[in-house]
Every structure is written in C-alpha cells, then in structure tokens.
Amino acid sequence: MDVLTAFVEDVGEVGPGYTWKANEAFKAYKNWASENAQYMMSSTKFGKEMADKYPRKHTMYGNVYQGVRPITDPRLNFANN
C-alpha cells in the first residue's frame, strides 16, 4: 500500500461529492506522517500525487481535491447536540 492510500484510509473518506481543501489535506498529511513515522513528502510532491488520485479543482477559496474529505467525528459536532 502506498503512503497516500494509507493516509486517506486513516484520516479521510472517499465518496462522490466530497471535497478537501488542498492546504488542509497537506497539513493533515504532515501531522499523520509525523505521528506514524511515515515518509514526509514535500507539498509539491504531495499535491502531484494527490491530484493523480483525486481530481484537483481551483475554486474561489483555493484548490480542492474532489472525491475525498477528512473524516468527521460526530463527537466534535457540538452545535447539533
């Protein structure tokens, strides 16, 4: 299994209509790689490899990867409780 597949399986979800801001995905990747003693790619390499797996789209809010998003923890959603 490659590093990005392991990263997405651990901290992300794949599905239609999902998006993940590119800068937030890279921050999550850096934290994940550090905590799991995994190879730390540069932001350029990470961006190229993510774009190979998940289409990258430029929006008015920056670049996003389509078809993937960070896992959301319902325990942290205090507004709905």
N, C-alpha and C positions, 0 to 999 in steps of 0.2 A: 504494500500500500504506500502511495506517495504521501509526502508531508501535507499537501493541501487537502487531500481526501481525509486524512486523519484529523486535521484541524476542523474541517467542516462537520465531520461526524461528531466531534466532541462539543463544539460550541455553536454550530449552525444547523439550519434546517433547509432542505431543498424542496421547492414546490413552485407551481405556476403562480405568477403574480407577486412573488416575493421580491424584495429588493434590499440591498445592503449598501450603505454609503461606503465608498472605497476607502476613505480615510479612517472610518470607524472599523472596517474589516481589517485593515492593516494594524491598527492599534490592538485589536483583539488578538490578531495573529502573533504580534510581538509578545504580548503577555502570555499567550498559550505556549509559544515556543520556549520562552524562558522558564515557565513553570514545569514544562515537560521535557526539558533538556533536549529539545529538537533543534535542527538546523535553523538559523536565523537568516532568512533571505533579506536582501535589500528591498526597499519599497518598489524600485523599478522591476526587479525580478518577480516579486510578489504580484505586482499589477499585471505583468505579462502572463504569468501562469494562471492567475485567476481569470483573466479575460479569455484564455484558451478554454476554460471550463464553463464559465458563466459570461454571457454577453455583457459587455460594458456599455453603458449609455451615459452620455453627458446630459445633465439636466440643469436647470437654473440654480440648483442647490449643490452642484458638483457632480462628479462621476458616481454612478451606482452600478453594482453587479446585479443582473437580473436572474431570477430563479433561485435565489439563496437569501437567507436572512439570519440574523443572530437568534439563538434560542431565547424565547421569552419565558421568564419564570413567573407563573401566576402568583406566587407568594410575594413578589415585589410590586404587584399592581394594587397599591393601597387605595387608589381613587375609586375602585369598583367594590371595595369591601364596606 
